[in-house]
Amino acid sequence: MQPRPKLRPWQLSLRTVLIAITLICVASGVYAHWMRPRKLELLVEEFNERIDERRYDDAYEIAFEAKRAYPKHPVTELLVEKAKFARQIAYNERPIDRGFVCYPYVIPDSTQEPAETETAVTFMNMERWEAIAAKWKQR
C-alpha cells in the first residue's frame, strides 16, 4: 500500500475550508465585541466618575474629548450638555462665604478696588487669563 500524497492548500476539501472560515469569523467577532477596547464607553464611565466626584471641570474636558473623537454621536452631545449644566449648577450653588470662585464664563475685573477687610481679594493675572480665554475660544 502506498502512502497518501501530501495535500497542498488548494487541494483542501470544501468542508475544511468552511470550518476554517467559520472559526475565523467567530474569533474576529468575539474580539470585536468583547476584547477590543471601546473608547467611547470608557470615556462615558470616566465622565460619570468625575461627575460623581463633583469634578465638573474635568468632566467638561472629558466630554469635549469624546466630542472630538465622535463628533456626530448623540451620546457625546449629551455629555457636553450635561457637563455644561452641572458646571452651571455648581456655580449657582457655590457657598458665598468661600470667596471669589472663577469659572470660564466669568471674567474678573482687575481694576476693582479691594474690599475694606483685613485681607484684600486678589484677582488672577489678566495676561494669563487672556491666554486661557484664547485656548477656550479655539475649541
ZIDAVEN-V349084 format. One record per residue. N is the residue number from 1. RES is the residue in one small letter. PSI is psi in whole degrees, 0 to 359 (NA if undefined). NEAR is the number of other C-alpha atoms within 12 Angstrom. Layout:
# ZIDAVEN-V349084
n = <N:N>
res = <RES:RES>
psi = <PSI:PSI>
near = <NEAR:NEAR>
This chain:
# ZIDAVEN-V349084
n = <1:2:3:4:5:6:7:8:9:10:11:12:13:14:15:16:17:18:19:20:21:22:23:24:25:26:27:28:29:30:31:32:33:34:35:36:37:38:39:40:41:42:43:44:45:46:47:48:49:50:51:52:53:54:55:56:57:58:59:60:61:62:63:64:65:66:67:68:69:70:71:72:73:74:75:76:77:78:79:80:81:82:83:84:85:86:87:88:89:90:91:92:93:94:95:96:97:98:99:100:101:102:103:104:105:106:107:108:109:110:111:112:113:114:115:116:117:118:119:120:121:122:123:124:125:126:127:128:129:130:131:132:133:134:135:136:137:138:139>
res = <m:q:p:r:p:k:l:r:p:w:q:l:s:l:r:t:v:l:i:a:i:t:l:i:c:v:a:s:g:v:y:a:h:w:m:r:p:r:k:l:e:l:l:v:e:e:f:n:e:r:i:d:e:r:r:y:d:d:a:y:e:i:a:f:e:a:k:r:a:y:p:k:h:p:v:t:e:l:l:v:e:k:a:k:f:a:r:q:i:a:y:n:e:r:p:i:d:r:g:f:v:c:y:p:y:v:i:p:d:s:t:q:e:p:a:e:t:e:t:a:v:t:f:m:n:m:e:r:w:e:a:i:a:a:k:w:k:q:r>
psi = <133:146:151:142:147:134:141:161:324:355:7:152:160:323:317:318:317:319:318:316:318:314:320:316:317:316:317:327:319:317:314:327:322:322:333:136:135:99:315:319:319:320:321:318:317:320:314:324:317:322:317:327:0:35:77:328:320:320:323:317:317:321:319:329:317:322:321:323:322:80:329:7:132:333:322:324:317:321:316:314:320:321:317:317:315:320:320:319:318:322:319:329:11:145:135:326:356:353:197:124:129:121:164:342:344:121:120:150:113:348:356:137:142:153:158:72:180:321:129:150:129:137:164:151:127:327:318:320:319:324:319:317:323:322:320:323:333:336:NA>
near = <3:4:6:6:7:9:10:8:10:10:12:14:13:12:11:14:15:13:14:15:14:14:14:14:14:15:15:15:14:13:14:13:12:12:11:14:12:15:16:26:19:17:29:30:19:25:34:24:17:25:27:15:14:19:20:31:27:25:32:35:27:33:38:30:25:31:26:19:17:20:18:12:16:15:22:28:23:22:36:31:20:26:31:27:19:28:28:21:16:20:22:14:13:16:12:10:8:10:14:19:22:22:23:22:16:14:20:21:17:15:13:11:13:14:11:8:8:7:9:13:20:19:21:21:15:16:12:13:22:16:15:19:18:13:12:16:11:8:12>
